[in-house]
Amino acid sequence: MIAFRQVRRLCRVLHRDLGYLFFGATVIYAVSGIAINHRGDWNPSYSITRLEWPLPGLGTNQPLTRAHAAMLLAEAGITAKYQNHYSPAADQVRIFFEGGKVTLDRTTGKMVIEMVKRRPLLHTFNTLHYNPGRWWTWYADLYSIALLIVAVTGLFLLRGRQGITGRGGLLVGLGILVPGVLAWLYL
């Protein structure tokens, strides 16, 4: 009887302390996981703004110089520093600037401006979620082990009707059944 109390006490201590210790990692993985799950609907790391800007009178035969490309950016109200440009096709020019690019259709004289801005906190969370290096791999492995310990110790925190032999056991069964059925349906 005393041994079981000591085990339950150890479970409480491990569950509580590991939960506190890995609180930050849990928030990072939860927030970035939701964002990454919906990357088909939006870009979770970058905010991309698209604008169209008309520029009349540009023929297909005149070469585009650095000065002319910088002038086109200025006419479109882009104050960012010009970086480079090239022509992917005879009637198209791509101009790159800090934080975006412009695609110019020389036949119609229409510019499509794409400005890219990093989402401040979410970009960092997503980078960590995708595992940026060996040091994070070790930390993420420790976090995964801690999650396993938190999950197992959580089974033994409560006794009786609310614990694993009662309501808790039903919820654990449901928690295993739902992902199991979804995995079976999708695999």
C-alpha positions in Angstrom: 0.0 0.0 0.0 2.8 2.4 0.9 4.6 1.6 -2.4 1.6 2.5 -4.4 1.3 5.9 -2.6 4.9 6.5 -3.3 4.4 5.7 -7.0 1.4 8.0 -7.2 3.3 10.8 -5.5 6.2 10.3 -8.0 3.7 10.4 -10.8 2.3 13.8 -9.5 5.8 15.2 -9.2 6.9 14.1 -12.6 3.7 15.1 -14.3 3.7 18.6 -12.7 7.5 19.3 -13.1 7.8 18.1 -16.7 4.6 20.0 -17.6 6.2 23.2 -16.2 9.6 22.5 -17.7 8.3 21.8 -21.3 5.5 24.4 -21.2 7.3 26.6 -23.9 7.9 23.6 -26.2 4.2 22.6 -25.8 3.1 26.1 -26.8 5.5 26.2 -29.8 4.4 22.8 -31.1 0.7 23.5 -30.5 0.6 26.9 -32.2 2.8 25.9 -35.1 1.0 22.6 -35.5 -2.3 24.4 -36.0 -0.7 26.8 -38.4 1.1 24.2 -40.5 -2.0 22.0 -40.6 -3.7 24.8 -42.6 -0.9 25.7 -44.9 -3.2 24.9 -47.9 -5.3 27.9 -46.9 -2.5 30.3 -46.1 1.2 30.7 -45.7 1.9 30.2 -42.0 5.4 31.7 -42.1 5.0 34.7 -44.4 2.4 37.3 -45.2 2.3 37.8 -49.0 0.6 40.9 -50.5 -0.2 41.0 -54.2 -1.0 44.2 -56.0 -1.5 45.1 -59.7 -0.1 48.3 -61.0 -0.6 49.6 -64.6 2.4 51.0 -66.4 1.6 52.1 -70.0 3.9 52.5 -72.9 6.5 49.7 -72.4 7.4 47.9 -75.7 8.7 44.4 -75.9 11.8 45.4 -77.8 13.5 47.9 -75.5 16.0 46.4 -73.0 15.5 47.0 -69.3 18.4 48.5 -67.6 19.1 48.7 -63.8 18.2 52.3 -63.8 14.9 51.7 -65.6 14.0 48.8 -63.3 14.7 51.0 -60.2 12.6 53.8 -61.8 9.7 51.3 -62.4 9.9 50.4 -58.7 9.8 54.0 -57.7 6.8 54.7 -60.0 4.9 51.9 -58.2 5.7 53.4 -54.8 8.2 50.8 -53.8 10.9 52.3 -51.7 12.8 49.1 -50.9 16.2 48.6 -52.4 16.4 47.2 -55.9 18.3 43.9 -56.1 18.2 42.4 -59.6 16.1 41.7 -62.6 15.9 39.2 -65.4 13.5 38.2 -68.3 12.0 34.7 -68.0 10.3 35.3 -71.4 10.5 37.8 -74.2 7.4 39.7 -72.9 8.1 39.4 -69.2 10.5 40.9 -66.7 11.0 40.0 -63.0 12.4 42.7 -60.8 13.5 41.7 -57.3 13.7 44.1 -54.4 14.2 43.7 -50.7 11.1 42.0 -49.4 9.5 41.0 -52.7 9.4 40.9 -56.5 7.6 42.5 -59.4 6.5 40.6 -62.5 6.0 43.0 -65.5 4.1 42.0 -68.6 5.7 44.1 -71.2 2.9 43.6 -73.7 0.1 45.0 -71.5 2.3 47.1 -69.2 0.8 45.6 -66.1 3.0 44.9 -63.0 2.1 42.4 -60.4 3.8 43.3 -57.2 4.3 40.6 -54.5 5.6 41.8 -51.1 6.7 39.2 -48.7 6.9 39.8 -44.9 7.9 37.3 -42.3 5.3 36.6 -39.6 7.2 37.6 -36.5 6.5 34.9 -33.9 4.8 32.3 -36.1 7.8 32.1 -38.5 10.1 31.2 -35.6 7.7 28.7 -34.2 7.3 27.0 -37.6 11.0 26.9 -38.1 11.4 25.1 -34.8 8.6 22.8 -35.6 10.4 21.7 -38.8 13.5 21.0 -36.8 16.2 23.5 -37.8 19.3 21.5 -36.6 20.9 18.9 -34.5 20.6 20.8 -31.3 16.8 21.1 -31.7 16.6 17.4 -32.6 18.0 16.5 -29.2 15.7 18.9 -27.4 12.7 17.7 -29.4 13.6 14.1 -28.5 13.7 15.0 -24.8 10.4 16.8 -25.2 8.9 13.7 -26.8 10.1 11.5 -23.9 8.7 14.0 -21.5 5.3 13.9 -23.2 5.3 10.2 -22.9 6.1 10.4 -19.2 3.4 13.1 -18.7 0.8 11.0 -20.6 1.6 7.8 -18.5 1.9 9.6 -15.2 -1.4 11.4 -15.9 -3.2 8.0 -15.9 -2.4 7.6 -12.2 -3.1 11.0 -10.8 -6.7 10.4 -9.8 -8.2 7.4 -8.0 -11.6 5.8 -8.1 -14.5 6.9 -10.4 -12.5 9.8 -11.9 -9.3 7.8 -12.4 -8.2 5.2 -14.8 -10.6 2.6 -13.5 -13.6 4.9 -14.1 -14.2 7.9 -16.2 -10.5 8.3 -17.0 -10.3 4.8 -18.5 -13.2 5.6 -20.8 -11.5 8.8 -22.0 -8.2 7.0 -22.5 -10.1 4.4 -24.6 -11.7 7.1 -26.6 -8.3 8.8 -27.0 -6.9 5.7 -28.4 -9.9 4.7 -30.5 -10.3 8.1 -32.4 -6.8 8.4 -33.8 -6.7 4.6 -34.4 -9.9 4.8 -36.6 -8.6 7.9 -38.4 -5.3 6.3 -39.1 -7.1 3.2 -40.4 -9.3 5.3 -42.6 -6.5 7.3 -44.1 -3.8 4.6 -44.5 
